[in-house]
Amino acid sequence: MPHSEQEGPLVKRQKLDSIAKSRPPAPRQSRIFAPYRTVGLVSPTNVPFTSIPLGNTTFQVTTSAGRSLQTYDLKRGLNLVFMTRPQTPCEITATCAWKQKVFAAWGDVRKDHSQGVWVFQRGKKVGELELPLDLQQPIRQIVVFGPWILACSLTRIEVWKTSTLEHYTTLFTMASRKGDNELTGGICTMPTYLNKIFAGRRDGWVEIWNVSTGKLIYTILPPSSKSGAVTCMQPSPALSLMAISYAEGPLVIHNVLTDEPVLQVNAGSEDAPVTSISFRTDGIGAGHDGRKDGVMATATESSGDITFWDLNEGGRIMGVLRSAHNPPTHEGPSVRGGVSKVEFLAGQPVIVTSGRDNSLKTWIFDETPFSPIPRTLHTRSGHAAPVTCLQFLPSDFEGAEAGNKWLLSGGKDRSLWGWSLRRDGQSTELSQGNIRKKAKKFGILAGDALARGPTTTLEDLKAPEITCIACSLNRDGGMGALPGKQALWQKTQNQKKSNDAEISGMTGWESVVTAHKDDSFARTWFWGRKRAGRWAFQTGDGANVSTVAMSQCGTFAIVGSIGGSIDMFNLQSGLHRQRFPSKLTPAQARQLKMQQLRQADTVVQLQARSSAGFAPGVGKHTKAITGIVVDSMNKCVISCSLDGKVKFWEFLTGKLLHEISWAPMTTITGCRYHAANDLIAFSCDDNSIRVVDIETKQTIREFWGCQGKINDFAFSTDGRWIVAASQDAIIRVWDLPTSHLIDAIRLEKPCTALAFSATGEYLAAASEGELGVSIWNNRTLFTHVPTRQISESTIEHVSGPTASGEGGQGVLEAAFEEDVINQEDDDVTAPSLDQISADMMTLSLVPRSRWQTLLHLDLIKQRNKPKEAPKAPEKAPFFLPSTTGDPASSNVVVKTKTEESQARSRITRSDRSRMEQAFTSKLQAGAISGNYNQFMDHLKTLSPAAADLELRSLVLGEDDDSNELLHFIRALTSRLVARRDYELTQAWMTVFLRLHFDEILESDTLMKALEEWKRHQADECGRLDNLVGYCSGVVNFLRSPRT
C-alpha cells in the first residue's frame, strides 16, 4: 500500500462546538505606534561571544544582545543571519554554540528573577534544560564536550546529557573558607582527557573532576600563595599543557600530566589581570619570520589592548594591538570599554574579538610580508555609550534617500552613526580621521603612557559628545563630494586651498552640522563620504555651542552659543556671513545715536513708539540659545533662548523684526519647525509646549500634561501631531487641530531623544542609559486610528521594541491585525443620515464608474464588439487517447453542453423577466402613492447594462396611468425637488432623452412634464451658482492682503 490517504473528495469536518472561544486579553498597546525593532545592538553585554565552524567554508559567531542572541556569518562579512525568538524572560548570562544548536542561560534568582537554559537552532527555540530545584545561583558559563553539557555557577557545576537533555548530576567545589571555593576562573576541558573538566577557584586552586563518576580527582595548586584567584584557563594545542592566569598578574603554562609549570610570564597586573586567552592553531605566526608555531593572545577587561606572545624560548611579547576596542574611560561607567573575549579561529590566521564597547571585530595576520600584529578584516559595532540625539536624514533634492532609510544618532561615546533601517550591514560610523595614527604619533598608544601621569587619552582625539544635529542633503555630493584629502575641522580659514570653494561648487559640500558638549566649535560632516568635514565654526563670543541649524538650501549653517550670540557661516567656503543682530557699521552707529537724540522730544518719542521697528544692531539674547530655525524661503531666522524670548530676524541683514516675550513667566528650552504649515513649537521649563504661527506671530496652541522636564519633542510629518518625551518616562501625542491628548506610551526608562521620519512611517526613540535606538511603526499609515481624547489616568506601561523584533510589527503585520482594542475605543460613530439638511444638494453613494459607464454604454459595446467570428477549436492530436475510450463520447459531450446551455438560457430569461417585473411594479407603485423612493433605490442597484435595458423597455401606454415614460419623468422630478442623487438624476435623464426623444416630441403630456423638470433644474442650478459665488467671494476677501 503506497500511502494511507483516502481516495475521493475529503469529507468536511463538522463543527462540534458552536460556542466561540473567548480571546485572551490583548496586551496594552499604543493606539498610534506599534513596536518594530531596536537597531544599534551588536554585543552590548559582558557575555562573551561563542563561535562554531560550519564545514570548511565559514564560521558563525553568536553574541548576546540582552534577552536575545544574534548570529553573524564570517564568510558574508559578519552579516547578521539569525536573531533568536522568543526572547528569554531575563537577561542572558552565558552562551555556548555546539553543532547546529546554541545554548543560552538566563536569569538570576538572587535578583528575584526566574532562570533557565534554552536551546536554539537557526534562531528558533527547540528545547530547554531542566534545572535542579535547589539551584539558587546564576549560570556564568556553559561548556559542551562529548556526551556532556556543563553549566558553571558560583560554587557548583550542573551536568546534563547531550543525547536526552536530562539532568545527570551536580558537582560541588571542595569546601574551604567562605568565598574561596567560588569558581572565578570558570571551567574548561582538555583534549584527550575523557570525561575530565578543570575548575578554577578564588583561592588559586584548579580542581580536576571526573564528570561521569562525579568525583574530584586532583587539585593543581598556584605557583605561589600571592598569585591570587584564577581568572582564566585555556588548553593549548600542545598535549597536556594548559594556560592559567591569576588575578595578581602571572600567567602559567602548566603541564597537567606531570603537575609542573612549563612557562611563566607576567601577562597582566593586579589592576588589569588577564581575563581571556587564546592559542593560534594554524601552525605559524611565531618566530622572527613567522614560520614557527606557538602564538598566544591575551586580553583584559581593563583595557582595549590585545597582547600577542611568542611562547618559544621562554616566551616574549611579539606585539601589542593597541586599542583594538575602546578602553574604559574616565567619564564613568556610562561609556563602556575593554575586551571581553579573544579567540583564534581553528586552523585560520584570523582572530575574533568582542568588546564591552558594543562591537565585534575580526582581524587577520598577513604572511607576506610577515606582521606580528593583525589588521582589521571585518567589524560590526554600535554606540558604546547611551544615545543623546537623533535625526532622520531628510530627502535630497531628487528624493533618492526616501526620507526614512537613514537615521543619524550621536552618543556619549563621541561618535556619530548612520543607521540603515533597510539593511543592517549598511550602517556605519562617520569617520573622524585616522584616530589610531594620531594616537601613535602623540605617543598615546605606548604601554607606559598612562603611567607617566595625566596625559591625552585616545578618546580625546575624537570630537566631544554630540548634543545637536542639523542636516540638509540639497548640496550633498555623495561619494564624489570634494574628492581628495582635505584637512579636517579647520578652526581657522585656510588660505592655502582657496580653490576648495570652486571645486565644492561643482561636486557638493558638507551636509551635516553638529554641536558638541563643552566646546565652542560646531563641526561639519560629509554624509555622502561618511567622514568629517573641512570646517569647525567658532561662536562669535567664544562661548560653548548650544545649538545649530541649517538652511533648507543646504548652504548656510547657523550656530548659537550659551552666551546668546548667533552666527551664520557659508558651508561652501567656510566663511562667516552674518551675525544676529548684525554688527553696526560706523555710519549705522552714528545714525542710531542721532535717532536716540531725536527721541528726547516727546512728540518724536511717541511717534517712535507707535512704529514697531527695531534699530539695527540691537536685540541680542542675554542667555543661552536653545533653538534656531530658518524658514523654507531663507527670509527669516527664528531663535529662542533661556531668557524667555522668541526673536524673528531678517535672514539677509540680521535685523530684528519681531519679538515674543514670555519672561519671566517661563524660559524656552527648545524649538521645532514644520515648514508645510509654517508653525513652530517651543518647549518651556514649565513642562508645556507652545505652538506659534509664524505668519501672525500668535500663540495658537498650548499643550500641558508632562510631569517632568521635556527631553525632546517633534512634529509629525503631516504636521497634525506633536510627540513629546518627558522625564516621567511617558511619550505623549497631542492632536494639533483639536488640542486633545490622543495617545501616550509609558516606558520603563525616560526617553531622551525623538525623531520622526520624513515619510511618517517610523518614530525613533532613545531611552536613558540604553545603547540601542527603538523604532516604532506608525499605524495610521495602514489602518484607522481613533483620535478620541484620553485621560492621564489611563496611561499604562507598553512593551517597547526589542533587538530580535519579537512582538514588533512590520507594515504588513500591523495592517492585517485585528485590533479589538481600537475598535472598542472608537465608540463615536458617524450618523447614518441620507441627507443632513433639506437645503443641501446631496450626491449619491453610487460609484462614479457606474453612472459614467451608463452614459457611454453604446460606445463601450461598439469598442468591445469582436472583429472576427469565433473559430472552432482545433482537433486534438491523433496520439491523445479519449478520456473514456469511446469514440462516440465526444458527441455525447457536445449534446450535454447544448442541453446545459439551453437550461441556462431558460434560467437567465426567467431572471430577466423577474427583474423587469420588479422595475415596472415599483414604478407603478410610486406613481400611485406619489413616493418614488423605493423605485429610485431599486434603480441604484442595477448595473449599467441592466439600467440601460430597463430604460429602453419603457412604453407609452394607452392613458396617463399606464404611461411609464411619464412616470419616469415625474420620478426624476421628485428626486430633483428633494435635492438628492443629483449626479444620478442628470445621468439617467440624459440616457432617457437619448432613447425616447422622438416619442416625447409627439406627446404634449410628456412635454409638459419635461418642462416642469426643466424649471426645477434651472432653479436649482441658479441657487447653487449663487452659493458658490458667495463662498468664493468670501474666501477671496479673506485671502486678500489688503484686508
C-alpha positions, 0 to 999 in steps of 0.5 A, spaced: 500 500 500 503 506 497 500 511 502 494 511 507 490 517 504 483 516 502 481 516 495 475 521 493 473 528 495 475 529 503 469 529 507 468 536 511 469 536 518 463 538 522 463 543 527 462 540 534 462 546 538 458 552 536 460 556 542 466 561 540 472 561 544 473 567 548 480 571 546 485 572 551 486 579 553 490 583 548 496 586 551 496 594 552 498 597 546 499 604 543 493 606 539 498 610 534 505 606 534 506 599 534 513 596 536 518 594 530 525 593 532 531 596 536 537 597 531 544 599 534 545 592 538 551 588 536 554 585 543 552 590 548 553 585 554 559 582 558 557 575 555 562 573 551 561 571 544 561 563 542 563 561 535 562 554 531 565 552 524 560 550 519 564 545 514 570 548 511 567 554 508 565 559 514 564 560 521 558 563 525 559 567 531 553 568 536 553 574 541 548 576 546 544 582 545 540 582 552 534 577 552 536 575 545 542 572 541 544 574 534 548 570 529 553 573 524 556 569 518 564 570 517 564 568 510 558 574 508 562 579 512 559 578 519 552 579 516 547 578 521 543 571 519 539 569 525 536 573 531 533 568 536 525 568 538 522 568 543 526 572 547 528 569 554 524 572 560 531 575 563 537 577 561 542 572 558 548 570 562 552 565 558 552 562 551 555 556 548 554 554 540 555 546 539 553 543 532 547 546 529 544 548 536 546 554 541 545 554 548 543 560 552 542 561 560 538 566 563 536 569 569 538 570 576 534 568 582 538 572 587 535 578 583 528 575 584 528 573 577 526 566 574 532 562 570 533 557 565 537 554 559 534 554 552 536 551 546 536 554 539 537 552 532 537 557 526 534 562 531 528 558 533 527 555 540 527 547 540 528 545 547 530 547 554 534 544 560 531 542 566 534 545 572 535 542 579 530 545 584 535 547 589 539 551 584 539 558 587 545 561 583 546 564 576 549 560 570 556 564 568 558 559 563 556 553 559 561 548 556 559 542 551 564 536 550 562 529 548 556 526 551 556 532 556 553 539 557 556 543 563 553 549 566 558 553 571 555 557 577 558 560 583 560 554 587 557 548 583 557 545 576 550 542 573 551 536 568 546 534 563 546 529 557 547 531 550 543 525 547 536 526 552 537 533 555 536 530 562 539 532 568 545 527 570 548 530 576 551 536 580 558 537 582 560 541 588 567 545 589 571 542 595 569 546 601 574 551 604 573 558 607 567 562 605 568 565 598 574 561 596 571 555 593 567 560 588 569 558 581 572 565 578 576 562 573 570 558 570 571 551 567 574 548 561 576 541 558 582 538 555 583 534 549 584 527 550 582 527 557 575 523 557 570 525 561 575 530 565 573 538 566 578 543 570 575 548 575 578 554 577 577 557 584 578 564 588 583 561 592 588 559 586 586 552 586 584 548 579 580 542 581 580 536 576 573 532 576 571 526 573 564 528 570 561 521 569 563 518 576 562 525 579 568 525 583 574 530 584 580 527 582 586 532 583 587 539 585 593 543 581 595 548 586 598 556 584 605 557 583 605 561 589 600 563 595 600 571 592 598 569 585 591 570 587 584 567 584 584 564 577 581 568 572 582 564 566 584 557 563 585 555 556 588 548 553 593 549 548 594 545 542 600 542 545 598 535 549 597 536 556 599 543 557 594 548 559 594 556 560 592 559 567 592 566 569 591 569 576 588 575 578 595 578 581 598 578 574 602 571 572 600 567 567 602 559 567 603 554 562 602 548 566 603 541 564 597 537 567 600 530 566 606 531 570 603 537 575 609 542 573 609 549 570 612 549 563 612 557 562 611 563 566 610 570 564 607 576 567 601 577 562 597 582 566 597 586 573 593 586 579 589 592 576 588 589 569 589 581 570 588 577 564 581 575 563 581 571 556 586 567 552 587 564 546 592 559 542 593 560 534 592 553 531 594 554 524 601 552 525 605 559 524 605 566 526 611 565 531 618 566 530 622 572 527 619 570 520 613 567 522 614 560 520 614 557 527 608 555 531 606 557 538 602 564 538 598 566 544 593 572 545 591 575 551 586 580 553 583 584 559 577 587 561 581 593 563 583 595 557 582 595 549 589 592 548 590 585 545 597 582 547 600 577 542 606 572 545 611 568 542 611 562 547 618 559 544 624 560 548 621 562 554 616 566 551 616 574 549 611 579 547 611 579 539 606 585 539 601 589 542 594 591 538 593 597 541 586 599 542 583 594 538 576 596 542 575 602 546 578 602 553 574 604 559 574 611 560 574 616 565 567 619 564 564 613 568 561 607 567 556 610 562 561 609 556 563 602 556 570 599 554 575 593 554 575 586 551 571 581 553 573 575 549 579 573 544 579 567 540 583 564 534 579 561 529 581 553 528 586 552 523 585 560 520 590 566 521 584 570 523 582 572 530 575 574 533 574 579 538 568 582 542 568 588 546 564 591 552 564 597 547 558 594 543 562 591 537 565 585 534 571 585 530 575 580 526 582 581 524 587 577 520 595 576 520 598 577 513 604 572 511 607 576 506 610 580 508 610 577 515 606 582 521 606 580 528 600 584 529 593 583 525 589 588 521 582 589 521 578 584 516 571 585 518 567 589 524 560 590 526 559 595 532 554 600 535 554 606 540 558 604 546 555 609 550 547 611 551 544 615 545 543 623 546 540 625 539 537 623 533 535 625 526 532 622 520 536 624 514 531 628 510 530 627 502 535 630 497 533 634 492 531 628 487 528 624 493 533 618 492 534 617 500 526 616 501 526 620 507 526 614 512 532 609 510 537 613 514 537 615 521 543 619 524 544 618 532 550 621 536 552 618 543 556 619 549 561 615 546 563 621 541 561 618 535 556 619 530 552 613 526 548 612 520 543 607 521 540 603 515 533 601 517 533 597 510 539 593 511 543 592 517 550 591 514 549 598 511 550 602 517 556 605 519 560 610 523 562 617 520 569 617 520 573 622 524 580 621 521 585 616 522 584 616 530 589 610 531 595 614 527 594 620 531 594 616 537 601 613 535 604 619 533 602 623 540 605 617 543 598 615 546 598 608 544 605 606 548 604 601 554 607 606 559 603 612 557 598 612 562 603 611 567 607 617 566 601 621 569 595 625 566 596 625 559 591 625 552 587 619 552 585 616 545 578 618 546 580 625 546 582 625 539 575 624 537 570 630 537 566 631 544 559 628 545 554 630 540 548 634 543 545 637 536 544 635 529 542 639 523 542 636 516 540 638 509 542 633 503 540 639 497 548 640 496 550 633 498 555 630 493 555 623 495 561 619 494 564 624 489 563 630 494 570 634 494 574 628 492 581 628 495 584 629 502 582 635 505 584 637 512 579 636 517 575 641 522 579 647 520 578 652 526 581 657 522 580 659 514 585 656 510 588 660 505 592 655 502 586 651 498 582 657 496 580 653 490 576 648 495 570 653 494 570 652 486 571 645 486 565 644 492 561 648 487 561 643 482 561 636 486 557 638 493 559 640 500 558 638 507 551 636 509 551 635 516 552 640 522 553 638 529 554 641 536 558 638 541 558 638 549 563 643 552 566 646 546 565 652 542 566 649 535 560 646 531 563 641 526 561 639 519 560 632 516 560 629 509 554 624 509 555 622 502 563 620 504 561 618 511 567 622 514 568 629 517 568 635 514 573 641 512 570 646 517 569 647 525 565 654 526 567 658 532 561 662 536 562 669 535 563 670 543 567 664 544 562 661 548 560 653 548 555 651 542 548 650 544 545 649 538 545 649 530 541 649 524 541 649 517 538 652 511 533 648 507 538 650 501 543 646 504 548 652 504 548 656 510 549 653 517 547 657 523 550 656 530 548 659 537 552 659 543 550 659 551 552 666 551 546 668 546 550 670 540 548 667 533 552 666 527 551 664 520 557 661 516 557 659 508 558 651 508 561 652 501 567 656 503 567 656 510 566 663 511 562 667 516 556 671 513 552 674 518 551 675 525 544 676 529 543 682 530 548 684 525 554 688 527 553 696 526 557 699 521 560 706 523 555 710 519 549 705 522 552 707 529 552 714 528 545 714 525 542 710 531 545 715 536 542 721 532 535 717 532 536 716 540 537 724 540 531 725 536 527 721 541 528 726 547 522 730 544 516 727 546 512 728 540 518 724 536 518 719 542 511 717 541 511 717 534 517 712 535 513 708 539 507 707 535 512 704 529 514 697 531 521 697 528 527 695 531 534 699 530 539 695 527 544 692 531 540 691 537 536 685 540 541 680 542 539 674 547 542 675 554 542 667 555 543 661 552 540 659 545 536 653 545 533 653 538 534 656 531 530 655 525 530 658 518 524 658 514 523 654 507 524 661 503 531 663 507 527 670 509 527 669 516 531 666 522 527 664 528 531 663 535 529 662 542 533 662 548 533 661 556 531 668 557 524 667 555 524 670 548 522 668 541 526 673 536 524 673 528 530 676 524 531 678 517 535 672 514 539 677 509 541 683 514 540 680 521 535 685 523 530 684 528 523 684 526 519 681 531 519 679 538 515 674 543 516 675 550 514 670 555 519 672 561 519 671 566 513 667 566 517 661 563 524 660 559 524 656 552 528 650 552 527 648 545 524 649 538 521 645 532 519 647 525 514 644 520 515 648 514 508 645 510 504 649 515 509 654 517 508 653 525 513 652 530 513 649 537 517 651 543 518 647 549 518 651 556 521 649 563 514 649 565 513 642 562 508 645 556 509 646 549 507 652 545 505 652 538 506 659 534 504 661 527 509 664 524 505 668 519 501 672 525 506 671 530 500 668 535 500 663 540 495 658 537 496 652 541 498 650 548 499 643 550 500 641 558 500 634 561 508 632 562 510 631 569 517 632 568 522 636 564 521 635 556 527 631 553 525 632 546 519 633 542 517 633 534 512 634 529 509 629 525 510 629 518 503 631 516 504 636 521 497 634 525 501 631 531 506 633 536 510 627 540 513 629 546 518 625 551 518 627 558 522 625 564 516 621 567 518 616 562 511 617 558 511 619 550 505 623 549 501 625 542 497 631 542 492 632 536 494 639 533 487 641 530 483 639 536 488 640 542 486 633 545 491 628 548 490 622 543 495 617 545 501 616 550 506 610 551 509 609 558 516 606 558 520 603 563 526 608 562 525 616 560 526 617 553 531 622 551 531 623 544 525 623 538 525 623 531 520 622 526 521 620 519 520 624 513 515 619 510 511 618 517 512 611 517 517 610 523 518 614 530 525 613 533 526 613 540 532 613 545 531 611 552 536 613 558 542 609 559 540 604 553 545 603 547 540 601 542 535 606 538 527 603 538 523 604 532 516 604 532 511 603 526 506 608 525 499 605 524 495 610 521 499 609 515 495 602 514 489 602 518 484 607 522 486 610 528 481 613 533 483 620 535 478 620 541 481 624 547 484 620 553 485 621 560 492 621 564 489 616 568 489 611 563 496 611 561 499 604 562 506 601 561 507 598 553 512 593 551 517 597 547 521 594 541 526 589 542 533 587 538 530 580 535 523 584 533 519 579 537 512 582 538 514 588 533 510 589 527 512 590 520 507 594 515 504 588 513 503 585 520 500 591 523 495 592 517 492 585 517 491 585 525 485 585 528 485 590 533 479 589 538 482 594 542 481 600 537 475 598 535 472 598 542 475 605 543 472 608 537 465 608 540 463 615 536 460 613 530 458 617 524 450 618 523 447 614 518 443 620 515 441 620 507 441 627 507 443 632 513 439 638 511 433 639 506 437 645 503 443 641 501 444 638 494 446 631 496 450 626 491 449 619 491 453 613 494 453 610 487 460 609 484 462 614 479 464 608 474 457 606 474 453 612 472 459 614 467 459 607 464 451 608 463 452 614 459 457 611 454 454 604 454 453 604 446 460 606 445 463 601 450 459 595 446 461 598 439 469 598 442 468 591 445 464 588 439 469 582 436 472 583 429 472 576 427 467 570 428 469 565 433 473 559 430 472 552 432 477 549 436 482 545 433 482 537 433 486 534 438 492 530 436 491 523 433 496 520 439 491 523 445 487 517 447 479 519 449 478 520 456 473 514 456 475 510 450 469 511 446 469 514 440 462 516 440 463 520 447 465 526 444 458 527 441 455 525 447 459 531 450 457 536 445 449 534 446 450 535 454 453 542 453 447 544 448 442 541 453 446 545 459 446 551 455 439 551 453 437 550 461 441 556 462 438 560 457 431 558 460 434 560 467 437 567 465 430 569 461 426 567 467 431 572 471 430 577 466 423 577 466 423 577 474 427 583 474 423 587 469 417 585 473 420 588 479 422 595 475 415 596 472 411 594 479 415 599 483 414 604 478 407 603 478 407 603 485 410 610 486 406 613 481 400 611 485 402 613 492 406 619 489 413 616 493 418 614 488 423 612 493 423 605 493 423 605 485 429 610 485 433 605 490 431 599 486 434 603 480 441 604 484 442 597 484 442 595 477 448 595 473 449 599 467 447 594 462 441 592 466 439 600 467 440 601 460 435 595 458 430 597 463 430 604 460 429 602 453 423 597 455 419 603 457 412 604 453 407 609 452 401 606 454 394 607 452 392 613 458 396 617 463 396 611 468 399 606 464 404 611 461 411 609 464 415 614 460 411 619 464 412 616 470 419 616 469 419 623 468 415 625 474 420 620 478 426 624 476 422 630 478 421 628 485 428 626 486 430 633 483 425 637 488 428 633 494 435 635 492 438 628 492 442 623 487 443 629 483 449 626 479 444 620 478 438 624 476 442 628 470 445 621 468 439 617 467 435 623 464 440 624 459 440 616 457 432 617 457 432 623 452 437 619 448 432 613 447 425 616 447 426 623 444 422 622 438 416 619 442 416 625 447 416 630 441 409 627 439 406 627 446 404 634 449 403 630 456 410 628 456 412 635 454 409 638 459 412 634 464 419 635 461 418 642 462 416 642 469 423 638 470 426 643 466 424 649 471 426 645 477 433 644 474 434 651 472 432 653 479 436 649 482 442 650 478 441 658 479 441 657 487 447 653 487 451 658 482 449 663 487 452 659 493 458 658 490 459 665 488 458 667 495 463 662 498 468 664 493 467 671 494 468 670 501 474 666 501 477 671 496 476 677 501 479 673 506 485 671 502 486 678 500 492 682 503 489 688 503 484 686 508 
